[in-house]
Amino acid sequence: MTELTVALSKGRILNPTLDLLARAGFDTGVVLKSSDRRLVLKDRAGGINYIMAKPQDIPTYVEYGVADLGVVGKDVLLEQTAGVLYELLDLRLGYCRMVVARHRDRLELPIHFVATKYPLITEKYFQEQGRQVEVIKLHGSVELAPLLNLAEAVVDLVSTGKTLKENNLVEVEEIAPITTRLVANQGSYQMKSHRIREFVNSLGRVVNGSHA
């Protein structure tokens, strides 16, 4: 049996991903039963190695062939990659939106500075709009930026909108819908095409069936 290595994103989408894999017929017990801090887990019977990694590292592991496949949010792919990975399937997990938001009391001000954790996405979006702004990268809560007069707008992920509302921010533009994607290393897709297609088809039947 051709062995596959799949990189899974730790965090909020891990449990929904494992549930999806289980419904597709894959034995995820090796991951669910792991009570230690091992980062590589082996399903020997199924011929799958699972790498547990931070979402931001998934594209790197897949690009360099450490993992054949990876499960990661579209926001990470937009920010880090430019066509170096094959995007095989929208898993329809972790839905949220990438938006531009502003302080509700300062909507009339022109936008000169935009704070975000996603500088590449932000720069590209405003360039495509023909709008010149200076992008300020932050690693923490970008909602602070308008409150402290650091920026007139922020670009961030929004799920329920609760955090924006609590900080007197309102969504003014949507950049892109964001969901979790299955991606592949280009070389692996060629060398392990049959096994990867089987894997994708198994997941696809569940994804499409549950969203008919």
Z-matrix of the N, CA and C atoms (Angstrom, degrees):
N
C 1 1.465
C 2 1.530 1 109.77
N 3 1.337 2 116.18 1 131.43
C 4 1.456 3 120.77 2 176.68
C 5 1.524 4 109.74 3 -68.45
N 6 1.307 5 116.27 4 127.42
C 7 1.461 6 120.90 5 -176.99
C 8 1.517 7 110.42 6 -85.41
N 9 1.331 8 116.02 7 139.82
C 10 1.453 9 122.04 8 176.50
C 11 1.519 10 110.03 9 -115.14
N 12 1.325 11 116.18 10 144.80
C 13 1.454 12 121.52 11 171.73
C 14 1.522 13 108.07 12 -115.83
N 15 1.319 14 115.45 13 122.57
C 16 1.464 15 121.80 14 -175.35
C 17 1.528 16 109.20 15 -119.08
N 18 1.323 17 116.81 16 124.62
C 19 1.466 18 121.74 17 178.21
C 20 1.524 19 109.02 18 -92.47
N 21 1.336 20 115.60 19 122.85
C 22 1.460 21 121.79 20 -179.38
C 23 1.524 22 109.88 21 -107.72
N 24 1.322 23 115.88 22 139.77
C 25 1.462 24 121.08 23 179.33
C 26 1.529 25 110.42 24 -79.11
N 27 1.324 26 115.33 25 124.18
C 28 1.458 27 119.46 26 172.71
C 29 1.525 28 108.93 27 -73.12
N 30 1.334 29 115.77 28 156.58
C 31 1.455 30 119.13 29 178.80
C 32 1.516 31 112.23 30 112.68
N 33 1.332 32 116.06 31 -151.14
C 34 1.472 33 121.12 32 -168.21
C 35 1.521 34 114.02 33 -67.73
N 36 1.344 35 118.38 34 -25.17
C 37 1.465 36 118.29 35 -178.28
C 38 1.525 37 112.65 36 -93.69
N 39 1.340 38 118.21 37 -0.78
C 40 1.463 39 119.19 38 -177.11
C 41 1.522 40 112.04 39 -63.95
N 42 1.321 41 117.96 40 -51.81
C 43 1.470 42 119.68 41 -177.78
C 44 1.529 43 112.81 42 -62.89
N 45 1.345 44 119.41 43 -43.80
C 46 1.467 45 118.10 44 174.54
C 47 1.530 46 112.92 45 -61.73
N 48 1.323 47 117.26 46 -33.61
C 49 1.468 48 120.54 47 177.62
C 50 1.524 49 110.54 48 -66.47
N 51 1.319 50 116.55 49 -44.76
C 52 1.460 51 120.39 50 179.06
C 53 1.518 52 111.02 51 -63.34
N 54 1.326 53 117.30 52 -38.18
C 55 1.464 54 121.06 53 177.77
C 56 1.531 55 110.34 54 -63.72
N 57 1.330 56 116.08 55 -41.91
C 58 1.461 57 120.10 56 178.48
C 59 1.526 58 110.91 57 -63.68
N 60 1.318 59 117.27 58 -43.95
C 61 1.462 60 121.30 59 178.62
C 62 1.525 61 110.98 60 -61.24
N 63 1.326 62 116.16 61 -42.66
C 64 1.462 63 120.31 62 -179.41
C 65 1.529 64 110.54 63 -63.56
N 66 1.324 65 117.29 64 -42.55
C 67 1.457 66 120.75 65 179.62
C 68 1.525 67 111.91 66 -67.58
N 69 1.346 68 115.41 67 -22.35
C 70 1.462 69 119.76 68 177.44
C 71 1.526 70 112.22 69 -86.49
N 72 1.332 71 115.79 70 -0.28
C 73 1.458 72 119.39 71 175.11
C 74 1.507 73 115.93 72 100.28
N 75 1.330 74 117.66 73 7.09
C 76 1.457 75 120.68 74 179.25
C 77 1.525 76 110.19 75 -92.84
N 78 1.313 77 115.75 76 141.63
C 79 1.464 78 121.48 77 -179.18
C 80 1.526 79 108.88 78 -82.76
N 81 1.323 80 116.69 79 104.36
C 82 1.461 81 120.86 80 -179.55
C 83 1.531 82 111.79 81 -97.14
N 84 1.321 83 116.01 82 9.90
C 85 1.464 84 119.86 83 -178.44
C 86 1.510 85 113.18 84 -58.36
N 87 1.328 86 117.22 85 -33.69
C 88 1.459 87 120.35 86 -178.96
C 89 1.525 88 111.05 87 -62.08
N 90 1.340 89 116.43 88 -31.03
C 91 1.458 90 120.41 89 177.87
C 92 1.519 91 110.56 90 -83.04
N 93 1.333 92 116.69 91 -46.10
C 94 1.456 93 120.67 92 -176.81
C 95 1.520 94 112.72 93 -65.40
N 96 1.344 95 116.16 94 -32.64
C 97 1.458 96 120.21 95 -176.78
C 98 1.522 97 112.97 96 -87.75
N 99 1.320 98 117.13 97 -5.84
C 100 1.459 99 120.21 98 -178.20
C 101 1.522 100 109.75 99 -72.23
N 102 1.309 101 116.31 100 118.71
C 103 1.465 102 121.19 101 -179.23
C 104 1.523 103 111.79 102 -107.54
N 105 1.335 104 116.35 103 3.75
C 106 1.462 105 119.13 104 178.88
C 107 1.524 106 109.20 105 -107.21
N 108 1.327 107 115.20 106 -166.87
C 109 1.457 108 119.79 107 -176.57
C 110 1.524 109 112.30 108 -104.97
N 111 1.328 110 116.86 109 24.46
C 112 1.458 111 119.52 110 178.41
C 113 1.521 112 110.36 111 -62.45
N 114 1.314 113 115.99 112 139.78
C 115 1.451 114 121.48 113 -177.76
C 116 1.520 115 112.76 114 -104.45
N 117 1.342 116 116.95 115 -10.00
C 118 1.461 117 121.49 116 174.47
C 119 1.521 118 107.93 117 -124.62
N 120 1.322 119 116.87 118 119.85
C 121 1.457 120 122.65 119 -175.88
C 122 1.521 121 108.91 120 -122.69
N 123 1.321 122 116.94 121 136.24
C 124 1.458 123 121.64 122 -172.66
C 125 1.527 124 112.48 123 -111.56
N 126 1.308 125 115.71 124 125.05
C 127 1.462 126 122.13 125 168.13
C 128 1.533 127 105.38 126 -98.85
N 129 1.320 128 115.74 127 88.15
C 130 1.469 129 119.94 128 -173.19
C 131 1.531 130 111.88 129 -64.33
N 132 1.320 131 116.05 130 -39.89
C 133 1.462 132 119.30 131 -178.59
C 134 1.528 133 111.35 132 -65.10
N 135 1.328 134 116.25 133 -38.85
C 136 1.463 135 120.21 134 -178.31
C 137 1.509 136 113.83 135 -87.95
N 138 1.339 137 116.66 136 -8.38
C 139 1.454 138 119.86 137 179.72
C 140 1.518 139 114.08 138 69.59
N 141 1.340 140 116.00 139 34.49
C 142 1.466 141 120.28 140 -179.45
C 143 1.523 142 109.92 141 -127.77
N 144 1.316 143 115.98 142 130.76
C 145 1.460 144 122.34 143 170.42
C 146 1.526 145 107.93 144 -102.32
N 147 1.318 146 116.87 145 132.28
C 148 1.458 147 121.31 146 177.82
C 149 1.519 148 109.88 147 -107.39
N 150 1.320 149 116.58 148 127.97
C 151 1.461 150 122.51 149 173.41
C 152 1.522 151 107.61 150 -102.76
N 153 1.322 152 116.36 151 127.37
C 154 1.458 153 121.01 152 178.07
C 155 1.516 154 108.02 153 -98.24
N 156 1.326 155 117.80 154 117.80
C 157 1.460 156 120.19 155 -172.03
C 158 1.526 157 111.31 156 -143.24
N 159 1.322 158 115.47 157 162.89
C 160 1.453 159 120.50 158 173.30
C 161 1.528 160 108.56 159 -68.83
N 162 1.326 161 117.24 160 144.18
C 163 1.472 162 119.75 161 -177.55
C 164 1.526 163 113.42 162 -52.75
N 165 1.339 164 116.89 163 -39.60
C 166 1.459 165 120.09 164 -176.42
C 167 1.527 166 112.36 165 -66.71
N 168 1.332 167 117.21 166 -19.30
C 169 1.464 168 120.28 167 -179.16
C 170 1.525 169 113.55 168 -92.91
N 171 1.319 170 117.55 169 -13.62
C 172 1.467 171 120.91 170 -176.17
C 173 1.531 172 112.34 171 -57.89
N 174 1.355 173 119.84 172 -49.41
C 175 1.465 174 118.79 173 -179.48
C 176 1.527 175 113.11 174 -58.44
N 177 1.322 176 117.42 175 -35.04
C 178 1.465 177 120.91 176 -179.98
C 179 1.515 178 110.84 177 -67.01
N 180 1.320 179 117.29 178 -45.52
C 181 1.466 180 120.83 179 179.56
C 182 1.532 181 110.81 180 -61.31
N 183 1.341 182 116.12 181 -39.61
C 184 1.459 183 119.54 182 -178.96
C 185 1.525 184 110.68 183 -74.68
N 186 1.308 185 117.22 184 -42.84
C 187 1.469 186 120.46 185 -178.65
C 188 1.530 187 111.49 186 -58.41
N 189 1.333 188 116.93 187 -41.13
C 190 1.458 189 120.90 188 -176.43
C 191 1.530 190 113.14 189 -90.12
N 192 1.326 191 117.09 190 5.45
C 193 1.452 192 120.98 191 173.00
C 194 1.509 193 115.42 192 80.23
N 195 1.335 194 117.79 193 8.36
C 196 1.462 195 120.15 194 173.78
C 197 1.521 196 109.07 195 -65.19
N 198 1.332 197 115.66 196 -36.00
C 199 1.469 198 122.45 197 174.36
C 200 1.521 199 108.41 198 -120.10
N 201 1.319 200 115.70 199 141.61
C 202 1.460 201 120.34 200 175.49
C 203 1.523 202 110.92 201 -75.93
N 204 1.327 203 114.95 202 -39.60
C 205 1.456 204 122.24 203 -177.40
C 206 1.523 205 109.75 204 -130.19
N 207 1.319 206 115.97 205 157.45
C 208 1.454 207 120.13 206 176.87
C 209 1.515 208 110.85 207 -145.35
N 210 1.321 209 115.59 208 149.94
C 211 1.464 210 122.25 209 176.84
C 212 1.523 211 107.06 210 -115.11
N 213 1.334 212 116.25 211 118.01
C 214 1.468 213 119.11 212 -172.14
C 215 1.527 214 109.95 213 -156.91
N 216 1.322 215 115.72 214 155.43
C 217 1.459 216 121.14 215 -179.69
C 218 1.520 217 112.49 216 -71.50
N 219 1.315 218 116.04 217 148.85
C 220 1.454 219 121.71 218 179.21
C 221 1.517 220 111.40 219 -61.79
N 222 1.344 221 117.83 220 -29.72
C 223 1.463 222 120.45 221 178.52
C 224 1.524 223 111.31 222 -61.10
N 225 1.334 224 116.87 223 -40.97
C 226 1.460 225 121.07 224 178.62
C 227 1.523 226 110.29 225 -65.92
N 228 1.326 227 117.05 226 -40.90
C 229 1.463 228 120.68 227 179.76
C 230 1.526 229 111.37 228 -64.93
N 231 1.323 230 117.20 229 -42.62
C 232 1.454 231 120.71 230 179.57
C 233 1.521 232 111.71 231 -64.50
N 234 1.312 233 115.86 232 -35.01
C 235 1.464 234 120.28 233 -176.62
C 236 1.518 235 112.46 234 -79.65
N 237 1.340 236 117.71 235 -30.51
C 238 1.459 237 119.24 236 -169.00
C 239 1.517 238 115.65 237 -112.31
N 240 1.318 239 119.43 238 -26.56
C 241 1.461 240 119.68 239 -170.57
C 242 1.520 241 111.55 240 -120.61
N 243 1.320 242 114.53 241 155.75
C 244 1.464 243 120.48 242 179.40
C 245 1.527 244 109.13 243 -134.92
N 246 1.330 245 115.74 244 66.41
C 247 1.447 246 120.21 245 176.11
C 248 1.516 247 115.42 246 80.34
N 249 1.340 248 118.28 247 13.52
C 250 1.463 249 119.51 248 -178.99
C 251 1.527 250 111.90 249 -84.68
N 252 1.324 251 117.18 250 -12.42
C 253 1.453 252 121.59 251 178.92
C 254 1.527 253 109.64 252 -117.31
N 255 1.319 254 115.54 253 153.42
C 256 1.462 255 120.05 254 172.22
C 257 1.527 256 108.15 255 -89.44
N 258 1.318 257 116.17 256 124.33
C 259 1.461 258 120.51 257 176.10
C 260 1.518 259 107.35 258 -93.12
N 261 1.332 260 116.46 259 112.19
C 262 1.456 261 121.42 260 -169.13
C 263 1.519 262 114.43 261 -95.90
N 264 1.337 263 116.95 262 -35.12
C 265 1.465 264 118.50 263 -170.99
C 266 1.520 265 110.82 264 -157.32
N 267 1.328 266 115.48 265 135.62
C 268 1.459 267 121.61 266 170.18
C 269 1.525 268 107.06 267 -85.38
N 270 1.326 269 116.41 268 113.85
C 271 1.459 270 120.65 269 -177.23
C 272 1.529 271 112.55 270 -80.95
N 273 1.309 272 117.10 271 -7.96
C 274 1.472 273 122.64 272 176.49
C 275 1.528 274 112.80 273 58.12
N 276 1.315 275 115.52 274 35.23
C 277 1.467 276 121.33 275 176.92
C 278 1.532 277 109.43 276 -111.50
N 279 1.319 278 115.71 277 152.79
C 280 1.462 279 120.93 278 173.00
C 281 1.511 280 114.07 279 62.93
N 282 1.327 281 117.11 280 38.50
C 283 1.474 282 119.51 281 -176.38
C 284 1.526 283 111.82 282 -60.24
N 285 1.324 284 115.22 283 132.79
C 286 1.453 285 122.57 284 171.59
C 287 1.525 286 107.37 285 -157.73
N 288 1.324 287 117.59 286 -173.78
C 289 1.461 288 120.79 287 -177.07
C 290 1.524 289 110.17 288 -134.44
N 291 1.331 290 116.10 289 144.03
C 292 1.454 291 121.66 290 171.74
C 293 1.522 292 107.06 291 -91.40
N 294 1.342 293 116.78 292 121.48
C 295 1.463 294 119.54 293 -172.70
C 296 1.527 295 111.80 294 -134.13
N 297 1.318 296 114.09 295 162.78
C 298 1.463 297 122.22 296 167.47
C 299 1.521 298 106.36 297 -98.94
N 300 1.323 299 116.39 298 130.98
C 301 1.460 300 120.65 299 179.84
C 302 1.522 301 110.36 300 -130.17
N 303 1.338 302 114.83 301 151.69
C 304 1.465 303 120.23 302 -177.89
C 305 1.522 304 109.91 303 -138.60
N 306 1.338 305 116.43 304 161.58
C 307 1.460 306 121.02 305 175.62
C 308 1.517 307 108.57 306 -67.70
N 309 1.316 308 115.97 307 131.78
C 310 1.466 309 120.94 308 -173.03
C 311 1.534 310 112.14 309 -62.34
N 312 1.326 311 118.61 310 -23.53
C 313 1.466 312 121.04 311 -177.63
C 314 1.523 313 112.99 312 -94.53
N 315 1.363 314 117.38 313 0.98
C 316 1.466 315 119.68 314 -176.24
C 317 1.526 316 111.52 315 -131.65
N 318 1.314 317 116.00 316 31.96
C 319 1.457 318 120.25 317 -176.23
C 320 1.530 319 112.62 318 -68.03
N 321 1.328 320 117.08 319 -20.52
C 322 1.464 321 120.00 320 -177.13
C 323 1.529 322 112.23 321 -81.88
N 324 1.321 323 117.68 322 -13.05
C 325 1.462 324 120.76 323 -177.78
C 326 1.529 325 110.82 324 -72.96
N 327 1.337 326 118.15 325 142.01
C 328 1.469 327 119.59 326 173.36
C 329 1.527 328 110.45 327 -67.57
N 330 1.331 329 115.80 328 152.59
C 331 1.463 330 120.27 329 -179.42
C 332 1.526 331 109.58 330 -95.14
N 333 1.325 332 115.74 331 115.19
C 334 1.463 333 121.68 332 175.53
C 335 1.530 334 111.40 333 -110.06
N 336 1.337 335 116.42 334 -33.48
C 337 1.465 336 121.89 335 -176.77
C 338 1.529 337 109.14 336 -126.58
N 339 1.336 338 115.16 337 135.47
C 340 1.465 339 121.39 338 179.09
C 341 1.529 340 108.28 339 -127.39
N 342 1.328 341 116.60 340 125.27
C 343 1.467 342 121.62 341 179.26
C 344 1.526 343 109.86 342 -98.43
N 345 1.323 344 116.28 343 139.56
C 346 1.466 345 119.40 344 -176.56
C 347 1.515 346 112.09 345 -165.93
N 348 1.329 347 115.35 346 160.32
C 349 1.463 348 122.22 347 168.85
C 350 1.528 349 110.29 348 -90.78
N 351 1.340 350 116.14 349 -4.74
C 352 1.465 351 121.63 350 -173.67
C 353 1.531 352 110.22 351 -123.59
N 354 1.333 353 118.21 352 71.90
C 355 1.463 354 120.35 353 -174.70
C 356 1.523 355 114.55 354 -64.15
N 357 1.334 356 118.78 355 -37.21
C 358 1.465 357 120.11 356 -178.58
C 359 1.519 358 111.54 357 -68.02
N 360 1.333 359 116.00 358 -45.15
C 361 1.460 360 120.15 359 177.21
C 362 1.525 361 110.47 360 -60.36
N 363 1.324 362 115.77 361 -43.71
C 364 1.467 363 121.29 362 -177.49
C 365 1.523 364 111.49 363 -65.43
N 366 1.332 365 116.69 364 -47.17
C 367 1.459 366 120.30 365 179.83
C 368 1.527 367 111.23 366 -60.69
N 369 1.317 368 116.15 367 -44.67
C 370 1.460 369 120.07 368 -179.40
C 371 1.524 370 111.19 369 -63.34
N 372 1.323 371 116.43 370 -43.27
C 373 1.464 372 120.09 371 -177.90
C 374 1.523 373 110.90 372 -61.58
N 375 1.319 374 117.43 373 -49.33
C 376 1.461 375 119.87 374 -177.05
C 377 1.524 376 111.90 375 -70.87
N 378 1.330 377 117.52 376 -32.86
C 379 1.461 378 120.26 377 175.51
C 380 1.524 379 110.58 378 -63.59
N 381 1.331 380 115.86 379 -43.74
C 382 1.466 381 119.88 380 178.95
C 383 1.524 382 111.84 381 -64.13
N 384 1.343 383 116.04 382 -26.28
C 385 1.463 384 120.69 383 177.33
C 386 1.531 385 111.70 384 -83.55
N 387 1.335 386 116.10 385 -6.81
C 388 1.456 387 120.10 386 -177.53
C 389 1.517 388 113.26 387 72.52
N 390 1.328 389 116.23 388 28.56
C 391 1.466 390 121.82 389 -177.66
C 392 1.521 391 109.57 390 -116.04
N 393 1.310 392 116.31 391 127.11
C 394 1.461 393 121.52 392 -179.43
C 395 1.522 394 110.06 393 -91.07
N 396 1.329 395 115.15 394 120.00
C 397 1.461 396 120.93 395 177.15
C 398 1.525 397 108.56 396 -138.40
N 399 1.309 398 115.42 397 159.70
C 400 1.463 399 120.39 398 171.92
C 401 1.529 400 108.15 399 -100.84
N 402 1.323 401 115.71 400 125.82
C 403 1.455 402 120.98 401 -177.27
C 404 1.523 403 109.69 402 -94.16
N 405 1.318 404 115.80 403 128.25
C 406 1.461 405 122.17 404 178.85
C 407 1.519 406 108.16 405 -110.04
N 408 1.341 407 116.79 406 118.26
C 409 1.462 408 119.69 407 -179.32
C 410 1.522 409 110.62 408 -85.50
N 411 1.309 410 115.53 409 129.39
C 412 1.456 411 122.92 410 174.79
C 413 1.521 412 108.72 411 -122.29
N 414 1.318 413 116.63 412 154.76
C 415 1.461 414 121.03 413 179.14
C 416 1.526 415 111.82 414 -107.80
N 417 1.313 416 116.42 415 -15.52
C 418 1.458 417 120.20 416 -178.26
C 419 1.515 418 111.70 417 -106.97
N 420 1.317 419 116.27 418 -141.51
C 421 1.467 420 121.95 419 -175.71
C 422 1.527 421 110.49 420 -74.98
N 423 1.320 422 115.90 421 106.57
C 424 1.469 423 119.39 422 -178.03
C 425 1.522 424 111.39 423 -69.46
N 426 1.345 425 117.01 424 -18.24
C 427 1.460 426 119.60 425 -179.16
C 428 1.525 427 112.47 426 -61.61
N 429 1.338 428 116.71 427 -19.39
C 430 1.463 429 120.39 428 179.00
C 431 1.526 430 112.38 429 -68.88
N 432 1.317 431 116.90 430 -28.91
C 433 1.460 432 120.88 431 -171.47
C 434 1.533 433 113.76 432 -56.41
N 435 1.332 434 119.33 433 -50.54
C 436 1.475 435 118.67 434 178.09
C 437 1.529 436 112.22 435 -67.03
N 438 1.319 437 116.71 436 -32.68
C 439 1.468 438 119.93 437 -179.16
C 440 1.518 439 111.37 438 -66.76
N 441 1.345 440 116.29 439 -30.68
C 442 1.460 441 121.55 440 -178.79
C 443 1.524 442 112.17 441 -100.39
N 444 1.336 443 116.42 442 10.44
C 445 1.464 444 122.24 443 179.99
C 446 1.534 445 112.98 444 60.38
N 447 1.331 446 116.08 445 29.28
C 448 1.458 447 120.22 446 175.49
C 449 1.528 448 110.95 447 -82.11
N 450 1.324 449 115.95 448 -30.67
C 451 1.463 450 120.73 449 -178.32
C 452 1.521 451 109.34 450 -151.44
N 453 1.338 452 115.25 451 153.06
C 454 1.462 453 120.14 452 177.88
C 455 1.524 454 112.18 453 -85.20
N 456 1.348 455 116.61 454 -14.36
C 457 1.465 456 120.57 455 -177.97
C 458 1.519 457 109.88 456 -150.82
N 459 1.321 458 115.31 457 162.19
C 460 1.459 459 121.46 458 174.46
C 461 1.525 460 108.32 459 -131.02
N 462 1.321 461 115.70 460 154.85
C 463 1.461 462 121.94 461 170.55
C 464 1.519 463 107.14 462 -120.22
N 465 1.328 464 116.13 463 123.46
C 466 1.461 465 119.26 464 -175.91
C 467 1.526 466 109.71 465 -157.31
N 468 1.335 467 114.51 466 170.88
C 469 1.458 468 121.09 467 174.81
C 470 1.518 469 110.35 468 -82.08
N 471 1.317 470 115.92 469 139.98
C 472 1.456 471 121.53 470 178.82
C 473 1.519 472 108.53 471 -129.71
N 474 1.324 473 115.89 472 131.56
C 475 1.452 474 121.09 473 175.89
C 476 1.523 475 109.51 474 -108.61
N 477 1.324 476 116.30 475 -71.36
C 478 1.469 477 120.07 476 179.60
C 479 1.525 478 112.41 477 -95.46
N 480 1.331 479 116.89 478 -19.68
C 481 1.453 480 120.47 479 -176.39
C 482 1.512 481 113.66 480 85.67
N 483 1.329 482 116.49 481 1.16
C 484 1.468 483 120.46 482 -176.65
C 485 1.516 484 112.26 483 -63.37
N 486 1.340 485 117.07 484 -43.08
C 487 1.466 486 120.29 485 -178.32
C 488 1.520 487 110.95 486 -64.37
N 489 1.332 488 116.88 487 -40.86
C 490 1.462 489 119.52 488 176.81
C 491 1.521 490 110.68 489 -59.59
N 492 1.318 491 116.12 490 -48.62
C 493 1.462 492 120.83 491 -177.34
C 494 1.519 493 111.37 492 -61.00
N 495 1.319 494 116.86 493 -40.68
C 496 1.463 495 120.60 494 -178.82
C 497 1.524 496 112.29 495 -65.56
N 498 1.336 497 116.32 496 -21.19
C 499 1.466 498 120.63 497 -179.83
C 500 1.533 499 112.31 498 -110.15
N 501 1.336 500 115.88 499 20.75
C 502 1.464 501 122.33 500 176.90
C 503 1.527 502 112.94 501 59.98
N 504 1.326 503 116.09 502 32.80
C 505 1.449 504 120.86 503 177.37
C 506 1.523 505 109.73 504 -107.51
N 507 1.329 506 115.47 505 149.88
C 508 1.459 507 120.45 506 177.39
C 509 1.526 508 109.19 507 -130.60
N 510 1.312 509 115.18 508 144.67
C 511 1.460 510 120.89 509 176.70
C 512 1.523 511 109.04 510 -72.66
N 513 1.329 512 116.35 511 131.43
C 514 1.460 513 119.99 512 179.68
C 515 1.529 514 112.61 513 -118.03
N 516 1.337 515 117.52 514 -21.95
C 517 1.463 516 120.78 515 178.80
C 518 1.531 517 108.75 516 -150.08
N 519 1.322 518 116.40 517 144.17
C 520 1.462 519 120.67 518 173.41
C 521 1.522 520 109.14 519 -104.50
N 522 1.333 521 116.08 520 128.66
C 523 1.461 522 121.28 521 179.61
C 524 1.523 523 110.79 522 -88.83
N 525 1.345 524 116.58 523 -48.02
C 526 1.470 525 118.99 524 -178.01
C 527 1.521 526 110.33 525 -166.08
N 528 1.338 527 117.32 526 146.93
C 529 1.473 528 119.88 527 169.16
C 530 1.526 529 108.11 528 -75.53
N 531 1.313 530 116.35 529 146.87
C 532 1.465 531 121.47 530 -176.14
C 533 1.520 532 109.84 531 -125.65
N 534 1.326 533 116.63 532 128.47
C 535 1.458 534 122.13 533 172.68
C 536 1.527 535 108.48 534 -138.27
N 537 1.316 536 116.19 535 177.33
C 538 1.459 537 121.81 536 -179.36
C 539 1.529 538 110.34 537 -87.10
N 540 1.335 539 116.41 538 136.58
C 541 1.459 540 121.21 539 -176.21
C 542 1.525 541 111.15 540 -121.53
N 543 1.334 542 114.79 541 153.14
C 544 1.462 543 122.27 542 170.79
C 545 1.521 544 106.99 543 -100.03
N 546 1.333 545 116.27 544 123.38
C 547 1.463 546 120.69 545 -178.56
C 548 1.524 547 109.77 546 -121.81
N 549 1.339 548 115.64 547 159.53
C 550 1.466 549 120.83 548 -177.21
C 551 1.515 550 110.97 549 -132.81
N 552 1.321 551 114.86 550 149.17
C 553 1.455 552 122.04 551 169.57
C 554 1.526 553 108.15 552 -69.96
N 555 1.316 554 117.12 553 137.78
C 556 1.463 555 119.73 554 -175.75
C 557 1.526 556 112.13 555 -62.79
N 558 1.326 557 116.97 556 -42.47
C 559 1.462 558 120.13 557 179.42
C 560 1.519 559 112.19 558 -65.99
N 561 1.328 560 116.02 559 -42.61
C 562 1.462 561 120.13 560 178.96
C 563 1.514 562 110.86 561 -62.39
N 564 1.335 563 116.44 562 -37.18
C 565 1.456 564 120.03 563 -179.02
C 566 1.530 565 111.18 564 -63.49
N 567 1.319 566 115.86 565 -31.63
C 568 1.465 567 119.53 566 177.33
C 569 1.531 568 111.35 567 -79.82
N 570 1.329 569 117.19 568 -45.61
C 571 1.463 570 121.82 569 -173.43
C 572 1.528 571 112.90 570 -77.22
N 573 1.333 572 116.35 571 -30.23
C 574 1.460 573 120.56 572 -176.54
C 575 1.535 574 110.43 573 -120.69
N 576 1.311 575 115.33 574 36.50
C 577 1.465 576 120.59 575 -171.04
C 578 1.523 577 112.99 576 -58.32
N 579 1.330 578 117.53 577 -43.22
C 580 1.463 579 119.84 578 -177.25
C 581 1.525 580 110.95 579 -64.04
N 582 1.316 581 116.76 580 -47.01
C 583 1.472 582 120.53 581 -178.43
C 584 1.526 583 111.15 582 -65.93
N 585 1.322 584 115.82 583 -40.49
C 586 1.461 585 119.31 584 -179.68
C 587 1.521 586 110.77 585 -67.25
N 588 1.320 587 117.31 586 -40.47
C 589 1.478 588 119.58 587 177.59
C 590 1.523 589 110.93 588 -62.16
N 591 1.338 590 116.70 589 -40.05
C 592 1.469 591 119.75 590 176.70
C 593 1.527 592 110.51 591 -60.26
N 594 1.325 593 115.97 592 -44.38
C 595 1.463 594 121.71 593 -179.68
C 596 1.529 595 110.08 594 -61.74
N 597 1.326 596 116.20 595 -47.76
C 598 1.467 597 121.25 596 -179.22
C 599 1.527 598 110.94 597 -63.95
N 600 1.304 599 117.11 598 -43.84
C 601 1.466 600 120.30 599 -179.28
C 602 1.524 601 111.77 600 -63.01
N 603 1.336 602 116.86 601 -38.65
C 604 1.473 603 120.30 602 178.97
C 605 1.527 604 110.52 603 -63.55
N 606 1.332 605 116.27 604 -44.70
C 607 1.465 606 119.84 605 177.91
C 608 1.521 607 111.00 606 -68.01
N 609 1.326 608 115.99 607 -41.27
C 610 1.459 609 120.18 608 -177.61
C 611 1.516 610 113.05 609 -60.69
N 612 1.326 611 116.48 610 -37.88
C 613 1.469 612 119.40 611 179.09
C 614 1.521 613 111.10 612 -62.06
N 615 1.327 614 116.42 613 -39.28
C 616 1.470 615 119.69 614 179.53
C 617 1.513 616 110.86 615 -72.06
N 618 1.338 617 116.37 616 -46.20
C 619 1.463 618 120.71 617 -179.43
C 620 1.516 619 111.40 618 -59.52
N 621 1.304 620 116.43 619 -50.35
C 622 1.458 621 120.40 620 -177.53
C 623 1.520 622 112.36 621 -71.43
N 624 1.328 623 115.88 622 -34.52
C 625 1.452 624 119.71 623 179.43
C 626 1.501 625 112.88 624 -68.16
N 627 1.342 626 115.63 625 -35.91
C 628 1.480 627 119.27 626 -178.25
C 629 1.509 628 112.14 627 -83.13
N 630 1.344 629 116.64 628 -5.68
C 631 1.450 630 118.89 629 178.96
C 632 1.523 631 110.81 630 -126.75
N 633 1.326 632 114.86 631 31.47
C 634 1.473 633 118.44 632 -178.44
C 635 1.515 634 111.11 633 -69.41
